[in-house]
Amino acid sequence: MAALAGANLIYGLGMIESGMNFDFGQLIMDDEFVRMIKHTVGGIPVNDETLSVDITKGVGPFSDFLSHENTYKYMRSQSQPKLINRVVRQRWEAAGKTDLHQRALAEAVNILENHKPAPLPEGVPEKLRKIVETAEAELGL
């Protein structure tokens, strides 16, 4: 399978209704999808090490391979979505039965209320201001 048929741009995150509206929940969901796509497009190594061939032989049939440290090592290297719910129905129901968009909106609110961006390096705000002023002057604004 070609990696997204050669596509190298993912566009329109958060946009709905052909880009006429924006939805913060959709933005958070799209971010999750993009991270999963990037993980997959980056390639999933398949070799004796990642397949744990020797360890599987060593553990043998009818033994506990799932709790082996190697299983945990490679399990964690797989896509780790934050919002997509992979729990069993009973746990999902006990946690409030939220759908993906509800969880995404809650995450958007959390980000808007709590995110503290790193400050721009010294001199960058002035350079940005100069770019804006130059552009405004060229446009006659």
C-alpha positions as CSV (number, residue, x, y, z in Angstrom):
1,M,0.0,0.0,0.0
2,A,1.4,3.4,-0.9
3,A,1.7,5.8,2.1
4,L,-1.4,7.9,1.5
5,A,-0.7,7.6,-2.2
6,G,2.2,10.1,-1.8
7,A,0.2,12.7,0.1
8,N,2.4,14.8,2.3
9,L,-0.1,17.4,3.5
10,I,-2.9,17.0,5.9
11,Y,-5.2,20.0,5.6
12,G,-8.3,21.4,7.3
13,L,-8.0,20.3,10.9
14,G,-11.0,21.4,12.9
15,M,-12.9,22.5,9.9
16,I,-16.5,21.5,9.3
17,E,-19.1,22.3,6.6
18,S,-16.4,22.6,3.9
19,G,-14.3,24.9,6.1
20,M,-17.1,27.4,6.7
21,N,-17.1,26.7,10.4
22,F,-14.5,25.6,12.9
23,D,-15.1,23.1,15.8
24,F,-12.6,22.8,18.6
25,G,-13.7,19.3,19.3
26,Q,-13.1,18.4,15.7
27,L,-9.7,20.0,15.8
28,I,-8.7,17.8,18.8
29,M,-10.1,14.7,17.1
30,D,-8.3,15.5,13.8
31,D,-5.0,16.0,15.8
32,E,-5.5,12.5,17.2
33,F,-6.1,11.1,13.7
34,V,-3.0,12.9,12.3
35,R,-0.8,11.5,15.0
36,M,-2.0,8.0,14.2
37,I,-1.5,8.5,10.5
38,K,2.0,9.9,11.0
39,H,2.8,6.9,13.2
40,T,1.6,4.5,10.5
41,V,3.2,6.3,7.6
42,G,6.5,6.4,9.5
43,G,6.5,2.6,9.1
44,I,6.0,-0.3,11.5
45,P,9.1,-2.4,11.8
46,V,8.5,-6.1,11.3
47,N,11.5,-8.2,12.0
48,D,12.6,-11.0,14.4
49,E,13.1,-8.5,17.2
50,T,9.8,-6.8,17.0
51,L,8.0,-10.1,16.4
52,S,9.8,-11.5,19.4
53,V,10.6,-14.7,17.6
54,D,13.3,-16.0,20.0
55,I,11.3,-14.9,23.1
56,T,8.2,-16.7,21.8
57,K,10.2,-19.9,21.3
58,G,11.8,-19.5,24.7
59,V,8.4,-19.0,26.5
60,G,6.9,-21.9,24.7
61,P,3.3,-22.9,24.1
62,F,0.7,-22.5,26.8
63,S,2.9,-20.1,28.8
64,D,2.4,-16.4,29.7
65,F,3.9,-14.3,26.9
66,L,1.7,-11.3,27.5
67,S,3.3,-10.3,30.8
68,H,6.9,-10.7,29.3
69,E,8.8,-7.4,29.4
70,N,9.4,-7.6,25.7
71,T,5.7,-7.5,25.0
72,Y,5.3,-4.4,27.1
73,K,8.3,-2.8,25.3
74,Y,6.8,-3.2,21.8
75,M,3.2,-2.7,22.9
76,R,4.2,0.9,24.0
77,S,5.7,1.6,20.7
78,Q,2.4,1.3,19.0
79,S,0.0,4.2,18.5
80,Q,-1.2,5.5,21.8
81,P,-4.4,7.5,21.2
82,K,-5.6,9.8,24.0
83,L,-9.2,10.0,23.0
84,I,-10.1,6.9,21.1
85,N,-11.7,4.6,23.7
86,R,-10.6,1.0,23.6
87,V,-12.0,-0.2,26.9
88,V,-14.7,-2.8,27.3
89,R,-18.3,-1.5,27.3
90,Q,-18.8,-1.9,31.0
91,R,-15.9,0.3,31.8
92,W,-17.0,2.9,29.2
93,E,-20.5,2.9,30.6
94,A,-19.1,3.3,34.2
95,A,-17.0,6.2,33.0
96,G,-20.0,8.1,31.7
97,K,-20.6,6.8,28.2
98,T,-19.0,9.8,26.5
99,D,-18.5,9.8,22.8
100,L,-15.4,10.8,21.0
101,H,-16.6,14.4,20.3
102,Q,-17.5,14.9,24.0
103,R,-14.1,13.8,25.1
104,A,-12.5,16.0,22.4
105,L,-14.4,19.0,23.5
106,A,-13.5,18.4,27.1
107,E,-9.8,18.2,26.1
108,A,-10.2,21.4,24.1
109,V,-11.6,23.2,27.1
110,N,-8.7,21.8,29.2
111,I,-6.2,23.1,26.8
112,L,-7.8,26.6,26.5
113,E,-8.0,26.9,30.2
114,N,-4.6,25.5,31.2
115,H,-2.1,25.6,28.4
116,K,0.9,27.8,29.1
117,P,2.9,28.3,25.9
118,A,6.6,28.6,26.1
119,P,7.6,32.3,25.6
120,L,9.1,33.3,22.3
121,P,12.8,33.7,22.2
122,E,14.2,37.1,22.7
123,G,13.8,39.4,19.7
124,V,11.2,37.3,18.0
125,P,8.2,39.5,18.9
126,E,10.0,42.5,17.5
127,K,10.8,40.7,14.3
128,L,7.2,39.5,13.9
129,R,6.0,43.1,14.5
130,K,8.3,44.4,11.8
131,I,7.0,41.8,9.3
132,V,3.5,42.8,10.0
133,E,4.3,46.5,9.7
134,T,6.1,45.9,6.4
135,A,3.2,43.9,5.0
136,E,0.7,46.6,6.2
137,A,2.8,49.3,4.5
138,E,3.0,47.3,1.3
139,L,-0.8,46.8,1.3
140,G,-1.4,50.5,2.2
141,L,-3.1,49.6,5.5
